[in-house]
Amino acid sequence: MPRTIETLPTPAEACSRILTLARPGEPIEVSLGEALGLVLAEPAVADVDLPPFDRALADGYAMKASEAVPGALLRVAGLRWSRPGVDDALESGEAIRVAQGDPLPVGADAVILAEDVRRDPETGPTRVIEILRGVEAGRDVARRGLLLEAGTTLAPEGTRLKGPMVGLLASQGCVHPVCHRRVRAAVMAVGDHLVGPTEAPVMHRERNAAGASIVAQLLRAGAMPHDLQAVAEARFASTFERATCAPLIVVLGPTSRPVLRALRSFGVEPVISGVAMKPGSRARYGVIRDDTGEVAHHVFHLPIAPVAASIAFSILVEPLLARLQGAPPAGLRTVPAVWDGTHRGTSTHLRAVPVTVTVDAEARQIARPVSLRGLDDLPGFARADGLALLPAQSGPWKGGEVVEVARFDAA
């Protein structure tokens, strides 16, 4: 019995079903330079204090604060920066010249600034300083472990490594973090009328724009795409066999009998045969299991229209991809924005509306709908910064409402 519109799962229900079948792959140890964007499979832990020693925060003289009595004379024992590798020990009645960032000599607990002392003599090497103003213990000193103590968790399991975190891990010797692998994803478009982006679209043919769009979205999501280009229906089965080297397969094209018959022959188990969203309601999802019954391949069958394919990918595929790469199971990430436009009320389907996103004088994100003249309107879609998700059976939207927006630039 064919499915009716009323029985189609909502996008949230579809994502939930898909994510129940997703498991991250076996983690591996990678070099820190390759870990950017990956998800930690084990927590990263600090192995040294930061700073690793008491450090001077200003240029001046390291000394004992208890000896900083106005009128007191202290002998200058030398320059800290001129004696690298020497662990100076400060004796009573001594001060040592330090520069900002220098390790503090053993026994010192404060740094007194040059303007708070009088040097004697005023020319030549300083041998003695006179204290003009006293200082308290800890003045201009960063104590060992002030920023971070050894044993502290730098980032828990499940953290996606961002650029600023690389320096932190490097300072703690975490140069080979254990991370979840990037997922390999095969992309193929099906259609006798399609040619590659570098070919001339003559004789009623058109370039495979949807394939290039999905490859770009896979790259943005941290995956390793394998672009199998556009193939005719007669070559679909042989090309799909090549695609099964990847755990994630995205097929772009019609739900024709030859395509569906080929998918069945490869053991694709249907899970979702349509989703209550527009555009992209004909998106399908299935799995191929291995001999043990575990899911070996996730197979998406998306529309060939570039706009519909990109929207369906954002809502359905990206959450799965994030999970396969180690992120916690979650639906599509969105941010609230103020709607600035009009839209008729939605039906039983969620409506994904391409929008531009700007920030107003009150620091609010403003979502303004992009006018599209169909699912092939690539010039219009190219202006979009994200998708405003208008819930089913809501509206009409007149402006000023708060909507959830899935940004295209979200990492």
C-alpha positions in Angstrom: 0.0 0.0 0.0 1.5 3.4 -1.0 2.4 5.9 1.7 0.2 8.9 1.9 1.3 12.4 2.8 -0.2 12.1 6.3 1.9 9.0 7.1 5.3 10.6 6.1 7.6 11.1 9.1 8.5 14.6 10.1 12.1 15.7 9.6 12.7 15.3 13.3 11.2 11.8 13.3 13.2 10.9 10.2 16.5 12.1 11.8 15.7 10.2 15.0 15.2 6.9 13.0 18.4 7.6 11.0 20.5 8.3 14.1 19.4 5.1 15.9 21.3 3.2 13.1 24.4 5.3 13.3 27.6 4.3 15.1 30.9 6.1 15.0 33.7 4.2 13.4 36.8 2.8 15.2 38.9 5.7 16.5 42.5 6.2 15.5 45.5 8.2 16.7 46.2 11.1 14.4 48.9 13.9 14.4 47.7 17.1 15.9 48.0 18.9 12.6 45.5 16.5 11.1 43.1 16.6 14.0 41.5 20.0 13.2 37.8 19.4 12.8 37.8 15.9 14.2 36.0 14.7 17.3 37.9 13.4 20.3 37.3 9.7 21.1 39.2 10.1 24.4 39.6 13.1 26.7 42.7 15.2 26.3 44.4 15.8 29.7 47.0 18.3 30.7 50.4 16.8 31.7 52.1 20.0 33.0 51.0 23.1 34.9 50.5 26.3 32.8 52.5 28.3 33.2 55.0 25.6 34.1 56.8 27.9 36.6 56.3 31.2 38.4 56.5 33.9 35.6 57.2 37.6 35.7 54.3 39.6 34.2 56.3 42.8 33.8 59.8 44.2 33.3 61.4 45.0 36.6 63.3 43.4 39.5 62.3 40.1 41.1 62.6 40.2 44.9 61.1 39.2 48.2 58.1 41.4 48.9 59.0 41.3 52.6 62.2 43.3 51.8 60.3 45.9 49.8 60.6 48.6 52.5 60.9 52.2 51.3 64.5 53.3 51.8 65.9 49.7 51.8 68.9 48.9 49.6 69.0 45.7 47.6 72.0 44.3 45.7 71.3 43.5 42.0 72.6 40.0 41.5 72.4 40.0 37.7 70.0 39.7 34.7 67.7 36.7 34.5 67.5 36.8 30.7 71.3 36.8 30.3 71.6 33.5 32.1 69.4 31.0 30.3 69.0 27.6 31.9 70.2 28.8 35.3 67.8 28.2 38.2 68.7 31.4 40.2 68.1 31.3 43.9 67.4 34.7 45.4 69.3 35.3 48.6 68.3 37.8 51.3 68.9 41.4 50.3 69.1 40.6 46.6 67.1 41.4 43.5 67.4 40.1 40.0 66.5 42.0 36.8 63.7 40.2 34.9 61.8 40.9 31.7 58.2 40.1 31.1 57.7 36.3 30.7 60.9 35.4 32.5 60.9 32.5 35.0 60.9 34.0 38.5 64.0 33.2 40.6 63.6 30.7 43.4 62.7 32.6 46.6 61.2 35.7 44.8 57.5 36.4 45.2 57.1 39.8 43.6 58.3 42.0 40.8 58.9 45.7 41.5 58.8 48.1 38.5 61.7 50.3 37.5 59.8 53.4 38.4 59.4 52.2 42.0 63.1 52.1 42.6 66.2 54.4 42.4 69.2 52.9 40.6 72.7 53.5 41.9 74.6 54.7 40.0 72.4 56.3 37.5 74.8 55.4 34.7 76.5 52.1 33.9 75.5 48.7 35.2 73.1 48.8 38.1 74.6 47.3 41.2 72.2 48.5 43.9 68.6 49.7 43.9 66.8 51.7 46.5 63.2 50.9 47.2 60.9 53.9 46.7 57.5 52.2 47.1 56.8 48.8 48.6 55.0 46.0 46.8 52.9 43.2 48.0 53.6 39.5 47.5 52.3 38.3 44.1 52.7 41.7 42.4 53.2 41.2 38.7 53.7 37.4 39.1 51.8 34.6 37.4 52.1 31.6 39.7 52.7 28.2 38.4 49.5 26.5 37.4 47.6 29.8 37.4 46.0 29.1 34.0 46.0 25.3 34.1 47.0 22.6 36.5 48.4 19.2 35.4 45.7 16.5 35.3 42.9 19.0 34.2 40.8 17.8 31.3 41.5 20.0 28.4 38.6 18.7 26.3 36.3 15.8 27.0 35.4 13.0 24.7 33.1 14.2 22.0 34.7 17.6 21.6 35.3 18.8 18.0 38.8 20.3 17.8 38.7 23.9 16.7 41.7 26.0 15.6 42.4 27.8 19.0 42.5 24.4 20.7 45.5 23.2 18.7 48.0 25.5 20.6 46.5 24.4 23.9 47.0 20.7 23.1 50.5 21.3 21.8 51.5 23.0 25.0 50.4 19.9 26.9 52.1 17.3 24.7 48.8 16.1 23.2 50.4 15.8 19.8 48.7 12.5 18.8 45.1 12.7 20.0 42.8 9.8 19.6 39.9 10.9 17.3 37.1 9.5 15.3 37.8 9.1 11.6 36.6 11.3 8.8 33.9 9.5 7.0 34.3 8.5 3.3 31.2 9.4 1.3 30.4 8.4 -2.3 28.3 10.7 -4.4 26.7 9.8 -7.7 24.1 11.4 -9.9 21.8 9.4 -12.1 20.3 10.6 -15.4 20.8 10.1 -19.1 20.5 13.9 -19.6 23.4 14.8 -17.2 26.9 15.7 -18.1 29.9 16.7 -16.0 30.5 20.4 -14.9 33.4 20.6 -17.4 31.3 19.4 -20.4 29.2 21.4 -22.7 25.4 21.0 -22.1 24.3 20.5 -25.7 21.3 18.6 -27.1 19.0 19.1 -24.2 21.6 18.0 -21.6 22.5 19.9 -18.4 25.4 19.9 -16.1 25.4 17.9 -12.9 25.1 20.9 -10.5 23.5 18.8 -7.7 26.5 16.5 -7.4 29.0 19.4 -7.0 26.7 21.0 -4.4 26.6 17.8 -2.3 30.4 17.2 -2.6 30.9 20.8 -1.3 28.6 20.2 1.6 30.4 17.0 2.5 33.7 18.8 2.5 32.3 21.5 4.8 31.1 18.8 7.2 34.6 17.3 7.4 33.9 14.2 5.3 36.1 12.7 2.5 33.9 12.7 -0.6 34.4 10.4 -3.6 32.7 12.0 -6.5 31.5 9.3 -9.0 30.1 12.0 -11.3 26.9 11.6 -13.4 26.0 8.2 -14.8 23.3 6.9 -17.1 20.7 4.6 -15.7 22.2 1.7 -17.6 25.5 2.1 -15.7 23.9 2.8 -12.3 24.4 -0.7 -10.9 28.1 -1.0 -11.8 28.8 2.5 -10.4 26.8 1.8 -7.2 29.1 -1.2 -6.7 32.1 1.1 -6.7 30.2 3.4 -4.2 30.0 0.5 -1.7 33.6 1.2 -0.7 32.2 4.1 1.4 30.1 3.8 4.5 27.9 6.8 3.3 26.4 6.8 -0.2 24.4 9.6 -1.7 22.5 8.9 -4.8 21.0 11.8 -6.7 18.3 11.1 -9.2 14.8 9.8 -9.9 13.1 7.0 -8.1 12.7 5.0 -11.3 12.2 1.3 -11.4 15.7 0.5 -12.8 17.3 2.5 -9.9 15.1 1.0 -7.2 15.5 -2.5 -8.6 19.3 -2.1 -8.5 19.2 -0.8 -5.0 17.2 -3.9 -3.9 19.8 -6.1 -5.6 22.5 -4.7 -3.4 20.5 -5.4 -0.3 19.5 -1.9 0.5 16.9 -2.2 3.3 14.4 0.7 3.1 14.0 2.7 6.3 12.5 6.0 5.1 10.6 6.5 1.9 9.8 10.1 2.0 9.8 13.0 4.6 7.1 15.6 5.4 9.1 18.6 4.3 9.2 20.8 1.3 11.3 20.8 -0.8 12.8 17.3 -0.6 9.7 15.3 0.4 10.8 12.4 -1.9 14.1 11.9 -0.1 14.7 8.3 0.8 17.0 6.5 3.2 18.1 2.9 3.6 20.9 0.7 4.9 23.0 -2.2 3.8 23.9 -4.6 6.6 27.0 -6.9 6.8 27.0 -10.6 7.5 26.7 -9.9 11.3 23.6 -7.7 10.8 25.4 -4.5 11.6 24.9 -1.5 9.4 27.8 -1.3 6.9 26.4 1.4 4.5 24.0 4.3 4.9 22.3 5.0 1.6 20.5 8.3 0.8 18.4 8.8 -2.4 17.9 12.5 -2.9 16.3 14.6 -5.6 18.4 15.6 -8.6 17.2 19.2 -8.5 20.1 21.1 -6.9 18.1 23.2 -4.5 16.0 20.3 -3.2 19.1 18.1 -2.9 21.0 20.6 -0.9 18.1 21.2 1.5 17.5 17.5 2.0 21.2 17.0 2.6 21.3 19.7 5.3 18.3 18.4 7.2 18.8 14.6 6.9 22.4 13.7 6.0 24.4 16.2 8.0 23.1 15.0 11.4 24.0 11.4 10.5 27.4 12.5 9.2 28.2 14.3 12.4 27.3 11.2 14.4 29.4 8.9 12.2 32.3 11.2 12.9 31.9 10.9 16.6 29.5 13.8 17.6 26.8 13.1 20.1 23.5 12.1 18.4 21.5 15.2 17.7 19.3 16.7 15.0 20.1 19.6 12.8 21.8 22.5 14.6 19.9 25.8 14.3 20.0 29.3 15.7 17.0 31.6 16.4 16.5 34.6 14.1 13.8 37.2 13.6 11.8 36.6 10.4 11.7 39.6 8.0 9.3 38.7 5.3 6.0 37.1 4.5 5.0 33.5 3.9 1.7 31.7 3.7 0.8 29.1 6.3 2.4 25.7 6.0 0.5 22.5 5.4 1.3 19.1 6.9 4.9 19.6 5.8 7.8 21.5 7.3 8.8 24.3 4.9 12.6 24.9 4.5 13.0 28.5 3.1 16.4 29.7 1.9 17.2 33.0 3.7 19.9 35.6 4.0 21.0 36.3 7.5 22.1 39.8 8.8 22.6 41.4 12.2 20.6 44.5 13.1 21.6 47.4 15.4 20.3 45.4 18.4 22.6 42.5 17.6 19.6 40.3 16.5 20.0 37.9 13.6 17.5 38.8 10.9 16.3 36.1 8.4 15.1 37.5 5.2 13.6 35.0 2.6 15.3 34.6 -0.7 12.9 34.7 -3.7 13.2 31.4 -5.7 11.6 30.7 -9.0 11.6 27.0 -8.7 14.0 24.2 -7.6 16.5 25.0 -10.4 16.9 28.7 -9.5 20.6 28.4 -8.6 21.2 32.2 -8.9 18.6 32.8 -6.2 19.7 29.9 -4.0 23.3 31.1 -4.2 22.4 34.2 -2.2 21.2 32.2 0.8 23.1 32.0 4.1 20.9 29.3 5.5 17.5 27.7 5.8 14.6 29.0 7.9 12.6 26.0 9.1 8.9 26.9 9.2 7.0 24.2 11.2 4.2 22.2 9.7 0.7 23.7 10.2 1.9 27.1 11.3 1.7 30.6 10.0 0.9 32.7 8.1 4.2 34.5 8.6 3.9 38.2 8.5 7.3 39.4 9.9 8.7 39.7 13.4 8.3 36.1 14.4 11.2 34.1 15.7 12.3 31.2 13.4 14.9 28.5 13.6 17.7 28.9 11.0 20.2 26.2 9.9 23.3 28.1 8.8 25.2 26.9 5.8 28.4 28.1 7.3 28.0 26.1 10.6 30.9 23.8 11.2 
